[in-house]
Amino acid sequence: MNEEKGPLDRRTATEYASWFKALADPTRIQIVSLLARQGRPMNVGEIVEAVHVGQSTVSAHLKVLSDVRFVLVDQHGTARYYRINQACVQCFPTAADLIMGLPAPAAPTCPPEGDT
C-alpha cells in the first residue's frame, strides 16, 4: 500500500492525538495563546489573573500542556515559570496538515523538554 495513501503510522498518530487532546479545552487554548502572545515566561499567578480561572485549575491545565511539551517549565528558586515551546507549537499546523493528507515540507519532530 502506498504510504501516502494509507493512514499515519500508529506512533505518529498517537503523538498527534495527544496534542489535539491537550488543546481540546478552552482554558488550555487560552493559556497557550497567552504564553505565545506574551513571548516571555509567566508564573501561575500571572496566568490565573489573565484567564480568570482558579490557581489549582490553571496548574492542572499547565500539567497537561507540559506533558505534551507545548509548555516548558523553568524553575527559579521556589518559583516556576511557564513558557511556550516554540518548536512544538510550530509543529502543530504541520501535524494537522499531515493528518488531512496534505503535503508537509518535512516530518515534524519536537525536541524533548529543555532542547529548545
C-alpha positions in Angstrom: 0.0 0.0 0.0 1.3 3.5 -0.9 2.3 5.1 2.5 1.0 8.5 1.4 -2.5 7.0 0.7 -2.6 4.9 3.9 -3.1 6.1 7.5 -0.3 7.6 9.6 1.8 5.2 11.5 0.5 4.4 15.0 3.3 6.1 16.9 2.8 9.4 14.9 -1.0 9.2 15.2 -0.7 8.6 19.0 1.6 11.7 19.4 -0.7 13.9 17.3 -3.7 12.7 19.2 -2.1 13.7 22.5 -1.6 17.2 21.1 -5.2 17.6 20.0 -6.4 16.2 23.3 -4.3 18.7 25.2 -5.8 21.5 23.2 -9.3 20.3 23.5 -10.2 22.6 26.3 -10.9 26.4 26.0 -8.8 27.2 29.1 -5.8 25.4 27.7 -6.2 27.2 24.4 -6.3 30.5 26.4 -3.1 29.5 28.3 -1.2 28.5 25.1 -2.3 31.7 23.3 -1.4 33.9 26.3 2.1 32.4 26.6 2.7 32.6 22.9 1.5 36.2 22.7 3.4 37.3 25.8 6.6 35.8 24.5 8.0 35.5 28.0 7.9 33.1 30.8 5.0 33.7 33.2 4.2 32.4 36.7 0.9 30.7 37.7 -0.3 33.9 39.4 0.1 35.9 36.2 -1.7 33.2 34.2 -4.5 32.9 36.7 -5.1 36.7 36.6 -5.1 36.7 32.7 -7.5 33.7 32.2 -9.8 34.3 35.3 -9.6 30.7 36.4 -8.6 29.3 39.9 -5.0 28.6 40.6 -5.5 24.8 41.0 -7.3 24.6 37.7 -4.6 26.6 35.9 -2.0 24.3 37.5 -3.8 21.2 36.3 -4.1 22.6 32.8 -0.4 23.6 32.8 0.5 20.0 33.7 -1.5 18.7 30.7 0.2 21.2 28.4 3.7 20.4 29.8 3.1 16.7 29.4 2.8 17.1 25.6 5.6 19.7 25.6 3.5 22.7 24.4 4.6 24.4 27.6 8.0 24.2 29.2 8.7 24.9 32.9 11.7 26.9 34.2 12.5 26.7 37.9 13.9 29.9 39.5 14.4 29.3 43.2 11.0 28.3 44.5 9.1 29.9 41.7 8.1 28.1 38.5 7.8 30.0 35.2 5.9 28.6 32.2 6.8 29.4 28.6 5.6 28.3 25.3 7.6 25.6 23.5 8.0 27.3 20.1 9.3 24.1 18.4 6.2 22.1 19.2 3.8 24.9 18.5 5.4 25.3 15.1 4.9 21.5 14.6 1.2 21.6 15.3 0.0 23.0 11.9 2.2 20.6 10.1 0.7 17.8 12.1 -2.8 18.9 11.2 -1.8 19.0 7.5 -0.4 15.5 7.7 -3.5 14.1 9.3 -5.6 15.6 6.5 -3.3 14.2 3.8 -1.8 17.5 2.7 1.9 17.7 1.9 4.3 18.8 4.6 7.8 20.2 4.0 9.3 17.7 6.4 8.1 15.3 9.1 7.7 17.4 12.3 9.9 16.5 15.2 9.6 18.2 18.5 12.7 18.2 20.7 12.3 16.9 24.3 11.8 19.4 27.0 14.8 21.6 27.5 16.1 21.3 24.0 14.5 24.5 22.7 
